[in-house]
């Protein structure tokens, strides 16, 4: 499997590349008032509004630094081809990939009840890499806000 690597603070994290639709530069984001921590706003992607979550703000309490390597990763949040749902994830130092098997990510031995989206850890090209479980990230952080439709 192919995984996209990025940083949260000084550490490497991985996202299953099969869930990635596109990697975009840090474009202008329409900020949303009174959003939960980490949910920063929305972008217009080919005529569709896509909610955006800053993973650094969600996990570390501070926004990702505005650098050239900071990206918005558009990920597919549903398998429904007729009604695909996208989510933008702001990540820092999004410049590398790695190939390994999903089974290579193993339990760290530490419970992360307040961050259930933190998956197993594997050895990557530059050290340890922790997997982000997208389905658990959505369930824990943004399901109601991100995809609620107005009447």
N, C-alpha and C positions, 0 to 999 in steps of 0.2 A: 504494500500500500504506500501511497505517497502522502506525506504530511507537510503542511505549510508551517514554517517556524516563525515565531515573533517573540518579542520581549514583553514582560510585565516586570517593571523595575529592572533588576540586573539578571533575571532568570529567563531561560528559554521555555516556551510553551509551544504546543503543537495542535493543529486542527486538521482533521481529515480532509484532504484536498478534494475528495469526491463531493463534498458539500459546498464547495466554493463555485460561485457563478462567475465572479470577476473580482479582480483586485484593482482598486481605484486609488488615485491620489486623494489627499485630504481636501475634498471640495467644500464649498460653502454649505453649511448645515443650518436649517431653520430651527432655531432653539425652541424648545417647548417648556413653557413655564410649569412649575409644580410637578415636574416629572420625578419618578423615583431615582435614587442615586444610580448613576451609570447611564441612564437613558437620557441622551443629550438632545435629541430632536429628530428631524426627518430630512431626507434628500429626495430630489426628483430624479428618478432613474427611468429614462425612456417613457415619461408620462405617468409613471406610477410613483406614489409616495412610499418611501421605504424608511421605517424607523431605524435609528442608529444608536448603538450602545457603545460607550467607551469602556473597553475591558479594563483598562488601567484604573479608571475612576471607580468602576464596580468593585474590583478586587483590592486596590491599594488606597482608594480614597482620594486620589489625585489624577487629573487628566493626563492623557498621553502627551508627551512633548511634541510641539508642532515642528517636526523636522521633515526633511525630504523622504526619509525612510518610514515615516508614519503613514499608514494607509487605511483605507476603508475596505474591508473584505466583505463582499456581498455573498451571503450564504443562503442556501435554499432551506427553508424551515418546514416545508411540507412536501410530501411525495405526490400530491395531487397535481398532475400535469395541467389539468383544466383550470385550476385556481392556484398557481404557485404563489407561495408567500416568501418574501425576501426579508432579510435583516442585514443591516450594515454593522460591522464590528470594527471599531477604531482600534488599531494595534500599532505598536512601535517596533521599529527595526524589522520590518516585514520584508526580508530580503533573501531568505533561504528556504530550502526544502530538505526533507530526508526521506529515505525509503526504509521501511521496516514493516513488520507484521503487527497487527493490532495486539496480538498476544505478547509482544515484546514490552508493552506497557503494563507494569505490575504494581500492585498495591504498595503504597509507601510505608504502611505501618502506622500512619497517623490519620485519625478521623477528622474530616472536614465538614461537619454538619452545617456550618454556616456558609459553606461554599461547595454545595454538592456537585457542581459542574467541574471541579478539579478531579481529573481521572488519574490513572496510573502514571508511573514514571519509567522512562527508558533512557538508555545511553545514546546520545546523539553525537553529531560530528564535533561539537565543541563542549561536551559535558552532558549533564543530566537535563532531560526534557520532560515536562509534565503535560499530559494530554488534557485538552479542554473538551468536555462532553457537551456538544451543542444541545442535545435534547434536554439535558439537565439544566443547562444555562437558561434556556427558554422557560422551563417549568419554574425555576427559582426566581427569575428576575423580571421577565417582560411579557408573559403571555397575555394578560388582560389588557395592558396598555398598548402593546405593539400591534395587536390585531383586532381590537375592538372597533366595530363599525358604528358610525353615528346613524341615528334614525332619520 
